[in-house]
Amino acid sequence: MEKLSVQEEEAMQAVWQHGEGFIKDFLDTIAEPKPPYTTLASTIKTRSASRL
């Protein structure tokens, strides 16, 4: 099992805590400094696909 980076873990925690939603919803739950929208979207897409 591959270990997540700090940023990846923070992104996935936001998804797990929030459940379904849009990137903006997840971004709102992450503390400052927030990652760029596109970075968060890419992380979630990549990590979600690797779970399949």
N, C-alpha and C positions, 0 to 999 in steps of 0.2 A: 504494500500500500504506500502510495506516494504521500509525503508530508506536504501540507499546505504552507505557503509563505504567510507571513503575518497579515499582509494585505488580502490575500485570498481567504484566509480564515475569517477576517473581519467581514468581508463581503458575504461569505456563506452564512455566518452567524446572523447577519441582517436578514437574509432570505429565510432561514430556519425560524427566526423569531417572528417574522412578519407573515410567513406563509405565502400564498399566492399574491401577486401584485405586479406593479410596473417598476421599472428601474428607479424612477423618481421616488416611489414609496420606500424602496430599500435605501436609497441615498439619504432620505430624511432620517433614517434610524442610525446612520453611521456618525460617529463623533468627528469633530474637526481635528485635523484637516481632512476634509472629504476628498476622495479620489475623483478624478474627472468622470463625467457621466459615461463616456465611451469606454474608459478603462473598466469601470464597474460592470458595464454591459458585457464586455468581452470576457471578463473573469467569470461571470455567472454563466454565460453561454458555454465556455470551455469546461468549467467544472461540472455543470449540469450534464453535459454530453458525456463526460468521462464516467459518470455514475451509471449510464445505460449499459 
